[in-house]
């Protein structure tokens, strides 16, 4: 399968053009890609339009390594763009009505009532919008409800949309353009908060740091990368690529599981933030905390199915030594950490031998790696391992200092005034509550499953992808109010 003529990719914002175009540095894991003179001529600025087989081959490699992303506005629309919308719902007739109004009547819609307590209200809304209603006798959860609708889909594409979202008119048409890449099995938009007249401080935190919001930049969705999963609140997919669909035995994390199974089967999943779907976030404290804890309970079921991908942190051998040195809190800690970074810089520079400024590039890469190590270590102390951290704080001043530094550093790394619309104090408080609730869910799932797999960091072998950004590991997956 090759990319079609006219397909256009653009270099990732972090990809660097080295030595006047002789090579590219970027991707995940970071690598140096040397370009032949012929390959250099294929580029128009930072874009690569596919004009021949050579361009298709290079563009495909850039996509596979994460060095470049499709430019959706420049991609051809599918030859057969027909799709069916599947909406799982349990009660919630008013949000369902809001969603169906945003979808319109141009495409078939299947509403799957997952054993509502008041099915007549759901049936009335579905009928008012001309949607097909499938009523389940027993509650199966969102995964089972989606699968019930998927079995009735006869169009090439299916759109899964939860009842608590609102679709923009251009969201699905834009996502469909990604299927010009024959390897793409699914594409998802950015999930943002539904506007509210007077949002609470929790709502403002969620609008800035929702578990569903994967950020402002396009990305491939692959385990072990900065965007390692995609939420099922809104998904466009090839119907024939989904097989049996979601694992309906999972009540949490079924969207993560589906993403990882698709990738394991050789497909691609794309995250496209150029288009959005608005989500009705939970904004009341008790409901919000409960949902965060439930998100965490998806950790163990995912660890059972994908133990190689589930870890609260992934370190390279050198970053393990760097973190251990800093956590020791001794006089020698900073010099030892600096020595580790120095050795790593030299090793990276040797791998970049042949470029004009290998040490300058190596210092930048080492700095990014150090920042990622600090972010992940902070997350372990304040989020995934907080019960152990609490015990440590009770008996050790060194642990208390490390935890305080981690909590402050975490907020400093993540807080953006232009995005948060919330003062740092309340943002920091919401951040810690988020961590406490989610971490409690992870530990609960581990205790129930009698397994520590979801709690154990992983030290990657040489050549294995490890995080290179300051972003923390994402949640195991949301539980929609379907």
HELIX and SHEET records of a PDB file:
HELIX    1   1 UNK A   19  UNK A   21  5                                   3    
HELIX    2   2 UNK A   37  UNK A   40  1                                   4    
HELIX    3   3 UNK A   53  UNK A   65  1                                  13    
HELIX    4   4 UNK A   72  UNK A   74  5                                   3    
HELIX    5   5 UNK A   93  UNK A  103  1                                  11    
HELIX    6   6 UNK A  119  UNK A  128  1                                  10    
HELIX    7   7 UNK A  142  UNK A  150  1                                   9    
HELIX    8   8 UNK A  171  UNK A  177  1                                   7    
HELIX    9   9 UNK A  178  UNK A  180  5                                   3    
HELIX   10  10 UNK A  201  UNK A  209  1                                   9    
HELIX   11  11 UNK A  239  UNK A  241  5                                   3    
HELIX   12  12 UNK A  254  UNK A  264  1                                  11    
HELIX   13  13 UNK A  285  UNK A  296  1                                  12    
HELIX   14  14 UNK A  298  UNK A  305  1                                   8    
HELIX   15  15 UNK A  317  UNK A  328  1                                  12    
HELIX   16  16 UNK A  333  UNK A  351  1                                  19    
HELIX   17  17 UNK A  358  UNK A  379  1                                  22    
HELIX   18  18 UNK A  380  UNK A  384  3                                   5    
HELIX   19  19 UNK A  386  UNK A  395  1                                  10    
HELIX   20  20 UNK A  397  UNK A  414  1                                  18    
HELIX   21  21 UNK A  417  UNK A  420  1                                   4    
HELIX   22  22 UNK A  424  UNK A  449  1                                  26    
HELIX   23  23 UNK A  453  UNK A  455  5                                   3    
SHEET    1   A 4 UNK A  43  UNK A  44  0                                        
SHEET    2   A 4 UNK A  47  UNK A  49 -1                                        
SHEET    3   A 4 UNK A   8  UNK A  11 -1                                        
SHEET    4   A 4 UNK A  68  UNK A  70 -1                                        
SHEET    1   B 3 UNK A  16  UNK A  18  0                                        
SHEET    2   B 3 UNK A  23  UNK A  26 -1                                        
SHEET    3   B 3 UNK A  31  UNK A  34 -1                                        
SHEET    1   C 8 UNK A 132  UNK A 135  0                                        
SHEET    2   C 8 UNK A 109  UNK A 113  1                                        
SHEET    3   C 8 UNK A  83  UNK A  89  1                                        
SHEET    4   C 8 UNK A 157  UNK A 161  1                                        
SHEET    5   C 8 UNK A 234  UNK A 238 -1                                        
SHEET    6   C 8 UNK A 184  UNK A 193 -1                                        
SHEET    7   C 8 UNK A 268  UNK A 279  1                                        
SHEET    8   C 8 UNK A 165  UNK A 167 -1                                        
SHEET    1   D 8 UNK A 132  UNK A 135  0                                        
SHEET    2   D 8 UNK A 109  UNK A 113  1                                        
SHEET    3   D 8 UNK A  83  UNK A  89  1                                        
SHEET    4   D 8 UNK A 157  UNK A 161  1                                        
SHEET    5   D 8 UNK A 234  UNK A 238 -1                                        
SHEET    6   D 8 UNK A 184  UNK A 193 -1                                        
SHEET    7   D 8 UNK A 268  UNK A 279  1                                        
SHEET    8   D 8 UNK A 219  UNK A 220 -1                                        
SHEET    1   E 2 UNK A 314  UNK A 316  0                                        
SHEET    2   E 2 UNK A 458  UNK A 460  1                                        
END                                                                             
